[in-house]
Amino acid sequence: MSVVFLIVVLFALLILGAPVAIALGVSALLTTIFFTSHDILAMPEMMVAGLKPALMAIPMFVLAGLLMSRGGSAGRIIDFAKSLVGHLPGGLPISAILACVIFAAISGSSPATVIAIGSVMFAALKQANYPNSYAIGAITSAGALGILIPPSITMIVYGVTGEVSIEKLFMAGVVPGVMIAVIMMLYAYVGARRLGFKATKSAGIKEQTRQFKKSFWALLIVFVVIGGIYVGVFTATEAAGISAVYALVISLFVYKDLKFKELYSVFLEAAITTAQLFLIIGFAVVFAHFLTSERIPHMIAEALVSMDMTWWMFLILVNITLFFMGQFMEPSSIVMIMTPLLLPIAVALGIDPVHFGIIMVVNMEIGMLTPPIGLNLFVASSLTGLSMKEVTISVFPWLVLFVICLLLITYIPQISLFLPNLLGR
């Protein structure tokens, strides 16, 4: 009865438009009051205890992404991408997808990637006479790679919640992220040719070299941060701090696009974004604690075992469950709630926890692109002035690509595990 009450209150609040953090907290609080003898005064302590040291990487990656976006690095990355592939049919959307991949390796956030690249590329695509549906769908969908291409805030949350190596998760996200990006670029190429767009003159080595030099310091952060993690020079949390300092230095003193007087607004936005995430995480900890104390994960595991469910059947159930949850909740809260429920069962069925983490993250990407709560859809709508309905329709064909990639990643574990196994970490 208590679980039914918990779920009903949670979804009732979400339907009424309550913020996810408040819905999680209120549902857990009311269930605790009415159905348990637990001390509600212990809730703040549980929230703080749930904020593990590794989560300190989140505000640093958020800050780095904002500094690079405000500091003009995003524009330089776009120009470099255009010099490489801009001459192809569909060169502009392909450039946008490539730029999203590069910026995703800086920000770790999907909405931040859509904002940084979309604020420049939406107008450029419209000017080049690409249909709104095609242009918006490409960038909104490519922005979802922000939580799969490392570093990823969602991976950090999963790693902390499930006690899985964040470094391994970062490594495991590279091949799936690149695979999805390449498939999206191929689709953009084919779509552009069908629309009648022709190849143009290549920028040439000289122009490509010039754009590379202009964007060099912005691109270097990817190799410094990700390379440093992979070779074991520093941890993911240390890498986050390094990325923030690096982004600050090049924005202020190298590119000089960011002024000291603008730092206040950048730090304030980073603080607000971080506070929102941490509030969700804190209340999700309380929510998960209630589920655990009521032995809900144990009962679910027993039910699934009694059904004699195989690993591939279990993963079908996981994907369906996460797909529906992704339409109503923010990724971090889903990961915080579902990881304690699903990960022990996955491990018991012989599924690698790193592989399972990538499956969850790709599901969260799909959730970013599905209404009514898809964050990328809201961002794209506000950037373009188009309705949510128009944005959603434009994203649909790209969403089908994501679902196909999800199935490949789900049932071919080596796509995720190839790099961690190759590097032996």
ZABA-973362 format. One line per 4 residues: number of its first residue (from 0); their letters; for each residue x, y, z of C-alpha. Coordinates in nm, 3 decimals. Layout:
N
NUM	a	X/Y/Z  ... .
end
This chain:
425
0	msvv	0.000/0.000/0.000  0.280/0.241/0.092  0.450/0.193/-0.246  0.125/0.253/-0.435 .
4	fliv	0.072/0.573/-0.233  0.431/0.684/-0.302  0.403/0.635/-0.679  0.054/0.789/-0.704 .
8	vlfa	0.161/1.103/-0.512  0.480/1.133/-0.718  0.304/1.118/-1.055  0.012/1.330/-0.936 .
12	llil	0.253/1.609/-0.844  0.440/1.575/-1.174  0.114/1.594/-1.370  0.016/1.906/-1.173 .
16	gapv	0.342/2.065/-1.284  0.543/2.048/-0.961  0.923/2.057/-1.006  1.076/1.709/-1.009 .
20	aial	1.275/1.772/-0.690  0.965/1.886/-0.500  0.760/1.591/-0.630  1.026/1.347/-0.513 .
24	gvsa	1.065/1.511/-0.173  0.696/1.558/-0.095  0.598/1.205/-0.202  0.875/1.052/0.012 .
28	lltt	0.789/1.279/0.307  0.415/1.204/0.302  0.473/0.831/0.264  0.718/0.835/0.554 .
32	ifft	0.468/1.022/0.776  0.164/0.807/0.697  0.314/0.460/0.651  0.635/0.434/0.854 .
36	shdi	0.775/0.515/1.195  1.090/0.676/1.050  1.201/1.010/1.190  1.131/1.276/0.926 .
40	lamp	1.390/1.503/1.091  1.653/1.264/0.956  1.565/1.355/0.597  1.801/1.656/0.570 .
44	emmv	2.085/1.442/0.703  2.008/1.174/0.443  2.008/1.435/0.167  2.348/1.567/0.266 .
48	aglk	2.489/1.217/0.314  2.381/1.133/-0.041  2.596/1.408/-0.191  2.912/1.202/-0.231 .
52	palm	3.254/1.368/-0.302  3.253/1.247/-0.664  2.948/1.467/-0.729  3.176/1.770/-0.689 .
56	aipm	3.264/1.711/-1.053  2.917/1.830/-1.156  2.942/2.203/-1.068  3.291/2.217/-1.222 .
60	fvla	3.182/2.067/-1.555  2.873/2.293/-1.557  3.095/2.596/-1.498  3.345/2.489/-1.766 .
64	gllm	3.065/2.449/-2.021  2.921/2.793/-1.943  3.262/2.962/-1.958  3.341/2.803/-2.295 .
68	srgg	2.997/2.893/-2.430  3.004/3.254/-2.312  3.370/3.290/-2.404  3.320/3.230/-2.776 .
72	sagr	3.475/2.884/-2.783  3.152/2.732/-2.917  3.165/2.960/-3.221  3.526/2.863/-3.295 .
76	iidf	3.441/2.494/-3.264  3.154/2.543/-3.512  3.381/2.722/-3.762  3.635/2.441/-3.739 .
80	aksl	3.365/2.177/-3.792  3.230/2.368/-4.094  3.577/2.383/-4.251  3.601/2.003/-4.227 .
84	vghl	3.259/1.890/-4.352  3.071/2.205/-4.454  3.121/2.138/-4.826  2.927/1.809/-4.823 .
88	pggl	2.556/1.786/-4.906  2.406/1.857/-4.566  2.738/2.009/-4.462  2.585/2.261/-4.222 .
92	pisa	2.377/2.010/-4.022  2.670/1.767/-4.029  2.890/2.050/-3.896  2.634/2.115/-3.625 .
96	ilac	2.635/1.748/-3.521  3.017/1.740/-3.517  3.026/2.062/-3.314  2.777/1.911/-3.067 .
100	vifa	3.006/1.609/-3.025  3.305/1.833/-2.952  3.115/2.063/-2.716  2.958/1.763/-2.541 .
104	aisg	3.312/1.661/-2.445  3.341/1.992/-2.261  3.003/2.054/-2.099  2.869/1.708/-1.999 .
108	sspa	2.517/1.845/-2.041  2.261/1.802/-2.319  2.068/2.130/-2.275  2.397/2.324/-2.251 .
112	tvia	2.514/2.168/-2.578  2.188/2.257/-2.756  2.211/2.616/-2.630  2.579/2.663/-2.718 .
116	igsv	2.563/2.516/-3.070  2.198/2.587/-3.148  2.220/2.960/-3.073  2.462/2.991/-3.366 .
120	mfaa	2.362/2.707/-3.599  1.983/2.746/-3.603  2.014/3.084/-3.772  2.285/2.959/-4.011 .
124	lkqa	2.073/2.662/-4.121  1.770/2.883/-4.175  1.978/3.126/-4.379  2.096/2.835/-4.596 .
128	nypn	1.729/2.748/-4.668  1.718/2.422/-4.474  1.362/2.339/-4.363  1.293/2.421/-3.999 .
132	syai	1.198/2.061/-3.925  1.529/1.931/-4.061  1.752/2.192/-3.894  1.585/2.182/-3.552 .
136	gait	1.569/1.804/-3.543  1.940/1.770/-3.620  2.070/2.006/-3.351  1.816/1.919/-3.081 .
140	saga	1.893/1.548/-3.124  2.270/1.591/-3.151  2.263/1.792/-2.829  2.143/1.478/-2.650 .
144	lgil	2.495/1.340/-2.698  2.599/1.580/-2.421  2.523/1.314/-2.158  2.685/1.023/-2.346 .
148	ipps	3.009/1.171/-2.480  3.235/1.197/-2.173  3.253/1.381/-1.942  2.887/1.325/-1.857 .
152	itmi	2.697/1.456/-1.556  2.449/1.168/-1.581  2.732/0.914/-1.581  2.874/1.074/-1.266 .
156	vygv	2.534/1.042/-1.095  2.504/0.676/-1.203  2.860/0.598/-1.096  2.810/0.748/-0.751 .
160	tgev	2.468/0.586/-0.700  2.572/0.241/-0.822  2.932/0.257/-0.694  3.062/0.200/-1.047 .
164	siek	3.395/0.344/-1.170  3.326/0.683/-1.327  3.649/0.659/-1.528  3.532/0.329/-1.683 .
168	lfma	3.192/0.479/-1.758  3.358/0.773/-1.934  3.566/0.532/-2.145  3.258/0.321/-2.221 .
172	gvvp	3.067/0.623/-2.352  3.313/0.709/-2.630  3.239/0.436/-2.887  2.856/0.448/-2.847 .
176	gvmi	2.867/0.829/-2.865  3.078/0.831/-3.181  2.863/0.556/-3.335  2.541/0.753/-3.281 .
180	avim	2.704/1.072/-3.411  2.826/0.899/-3.731  2.482/0.746/-3.795  2.325/1.090/-3.747 .
184	mlya	2.572/1.245/-3.991  2.495/0.980/-4.252  2.123/1.046/-4.206  2.186/1.422/-4.240 .
188	yvga	2.383/1.360/-4.560  2.113/1.141/-4.717  1.837/1.380/-4.606  2.014/1.681/-4.756 .
192	rrlg	2.061/1.506/-5.089  1.691/1.424/-5.099  1.615/1.791/-5.035  1.831/1.883/-5.335 .
196	fkat	2.138/2.021/-5.158  2.459/1.976/-5.355  2.822/1.950/-5.257  3.016/2.278/-5.263 .
200	ksag	3.384/2.359/-5.286  3.590/2.223/-4.998  3.745/2.476/-4.762  4.087/2.330/-4.835 .
204	ikeq	4.380/2.244/-4.611  4.485/2.607/-4.567  4.145/2.718/-4.435  4.108/2.403/-4.223 .
208	trqf	4.448/2.470/-4.068  4.352/2.832/-4.001  4.029/2.732/-3.829  4.209/2.463/-3.632 .
212	kksf	4.456/2.721/-3.504  4.171/2.955/-3.407  3.993/2.679/-3.216  4.307/2.504/-3.088 .
216	wall	4.279/2.613/-2.726  3.909/2.524/-2.714  3.976/2.180/-2.864  4.272/2.117/-2.636 .
220	ivfv	4.052/2.101/-2.328  3.895/1.781/-2.464  4.234/1.609/-2.492  4.362/1.745/-2.161 .
224	vigg	4.057/1.641/-1.958  3.958/1.314/-2.127  4.316/1.212/-2.205  4.423/1.282/-1.847 .
228	iyvg	4.145/1.060/-1.711  4.219/0.775/-1.953  4.592/0.762/-1.884  4.536/0.787/-1.509 .
232	vfta	4.691/1.129/-1.449  4.388/1.246/-1.254  4.039/1.133/-1.150  3.712/1.250/-1.303 .
236	teaa	3.657/1.490/-1.013  4.005/1.639/-1.049  3.953/1.663/-1.425  3.637/1.867/-1.364 .
240	gisa	3.831/2.120/-1.157  4.104/2.138/-1.419  3.848/2.192/-1.697  3.687/2.482/-1.508 .
244	vyal	4.020/2.656/-1.446  4.132/2.592/-1.804  3.806/2.731/-1.946  3.837/3.039/-1.725 .
248	visl	4.196/3.108/-1.833  4.142/3.073/-2.210  3.813/3.267/-2.205  3.964/3.559/-2.012 .
252	fvyk	4.327/3.570/-2.124  4.363/3.377/-2.452  4.048/3.449/-2.653  3.953/3.750/-2.437 .
256	dlkf	3.588/3.713/-2.538  3.477/3.705/-2.174  3.513/4.013/-1.955  3.572/4.011/-1.581 .
260	kely	3.241/4.194/-1.525  3.058/3.902/-1.694  3.198/3.645/-1.454  2.933/3.717/-1.191 .
264	svfl	2.647/3.618/-1.422  2.835/3.306/-1.539  2.908/3.190/-1.183  2.551/3.270/-1.077 .
268	eaai	2.405/3.063/-1.364  2.642/2.775/-1.280  2.538/2.795/-0.914  2.166/2.792/-1.000 .
272	ttaq	2.205/2.497/-1.238  2.410/2.306/-0.981  2.163/2.383/-0.702  1.877/2.252/-0.914 .
276	lfli	2.066/1.930/-0.987  2.175/1.879/-0.627  1.824/1.941/-0.498  1.696/1.669/-0.730 .
280	igfa	1.978/1.436/-0.622  1.919/1.508/-0.253  1.546/1.436/-0.267  1.608/1.134/-0.491 .
284	vvfa	1.837/0.997/-0.218  1.552/1.022/0.032  1.314/0.863/-0.218  1.558/0.577/-0.285 .
288	hflt	1.621/0.533/0.089  1.249/0.481/0.147  1.233/0.223/-0.133  1.533/0.039/0.010 .
292	seri	1.408/0.048/0.369  1.076/-0.099/0.253  1.271/-0.373/0.068  1.118/-0.275/-0.266 .
296	phmi	1.433/-0.358/-0.470  1.452/-0.696/-0.297  1.086/-0.775/-0.371  1.125/-0.671/-0.737 .
300	aeal	1.436/-0.887/-0.769  1.255/-1.185/-0.617  0.959/-1.135/-0.854  1.184/-1.121/-1.159 .
304	vsmd	1.383/-1.424/-1.049  1.061/-1.618/-0.993  0.965/-1.533/-1.352  1.286/-1.704/-1.465 .
308	mtww	1.370/-1.396/-1.672  1.680/-1.409/-1.894  1.921/-1.116/-1.925  1.791/-1.010/-2.266 .
312	mfli	1.428/-1.021/-2.149  1.525/-0.814/-1.846  1.689/-0.552/-2.069  1.374/-0.526/-2.281 .
316	lvni	1.180/-0.452/-1.960  1.445/-0.199/-1.851  1.433/-0.012/-2.183  1.053/0.004/-2.184 .
320	tlff	1.044/0.123/-1.821  1.311/0.390/-1.872  1.149/0.507/-2.195  0.823/0.587/-2.015 .
324	mgqf	0.997/0.738/-1.712  1.208/0.956/-1.941  0.893/1.124/-2.067  0.805/1.255/-1.720 .
328	meps	1.125/1.296/-1.522  1.470/1.452/-1.542  1.763/1.211/-1.610  1.945/1.256/-1.279 .
332	sivm	1.636/1.178/-1.075  1.556/0.869/-1.285  1.911/0.741/-1.244  1.907/0.805/-0.869 .
336	imtp	1.577/0.621/-0.824  1.617/0.332/-1.067  1.984/0.239/-1.022  1.938/0.089/-0.672 .
340	lllp	1.634/-0.101/-0.806  1.774/-0.232/-1.133  2.152/-0.260/-1.100  2.158/-0.548/-0.844 .
344	iava	1.925/-0.749/-1.069  2.137/-0.671/-1.375  2.454/-0.786/-1.199  2.278/-1.103/-1.078 .
348	lgid	2.187/-1.180/-1.441  2.550/-1.138/-1.549  2.519/-0.791/-1.705  2.830/-0.575/-1.668 .
352	pvhf	2.749/-0.269/-1.450  2.944/-0.041/-1.687  2.746/-0.169/-1.988  2.424/-0.132/-1.791 .
356	giim	2.518/0.228/-1.711  2.558/0.312/-2.080  2.217/0.155/-2.153  2.064/0.380/-1.886 .
360	vvnm	2.238/0.691/-2.023  2.123/0.626/-2.382  1.769/0.584/-2.248  1.808/0.920/-2.074 .
364	eigm	1.914/1.073/-2.409  1.590/0.948/-2.562  1.401/1.094/-2.265  1.557/1.433/-2.344 .
368	ltpp	1.386/1.417/-2.685  1.038/1.298/-2.586  0.749/1.510/-2.455  0.617/1.625/-2.219 .
372	igln	0.932/1.679/-2.007  1.207/1.647/-2.272  1.450/1.923/-2.172  1.608/1.953/-2.516 .
376	lfva	1.266/2.014/-2.668  1.204/2.306/-2.431  1.549/2.453/-2.504  1.501/2.425/-2.882 .
380	sslt	1.153/2.574/-2.858  1.279/2.876/-2.663  1.575/2.928/-2.899  1.369/2.913/-3.218 .
384	glsm	1.035/3.050/-3.103  0.859/2.745/-3.249  0.594/2.551/-3.058  0.671/2.232/-2.868 .
388	kevt	0.456/2.044/-3.119  0.668/2.163/-3.414  0.995/2.083/-3.236  0.871/1.738/-3.132 .
392	isvf	0.766/1.651/-3.488  1.104/1.765/-3.623  1.289/1.544/-3.374  1.088/1.229/-3.442 .
396	pwlv	1.295/1.085/-3.735  1.616/1.137/-3.536  1.452/0.976/-3.233  1.401/0.660/-3.441 .
400	lfvi	1.779/0.655/-3.504  1.842/0.678/-3.129  1.608/0.384/-3.062  1.790/0.172/-3.324 .
404	clll	2.125/0.263/-3.166  1.986/0.183/-2.821  1.898/-0.169/-2.937  2.249/-0.217/-3.080 .
408	ityi	2.413/-0.090/-2.762  2.181/-0.300/-2.544  2.245/-0.632/-2.715  2.605/-0.587/-2.831 .
412	pqis	2.788/-0.519/-2.501  3.126/-0.483/-2.672  3.018/-0.152/-2.824  3.031/-0.012/-2.470 .
416	lflp	3.300/-0.236/-2.320  3.550/-0.234/-2.607  3.747/0.070/-2.491  3.752/-0.007/-2.114 .
420	nllg	3.864/-0.365/-2.194  4.124/-0.243/-2.445  4.277/-0.004/-2.194  4.251/-0.269/-1.923 .
424	r	4.096/-0.042/-1.661 .
end
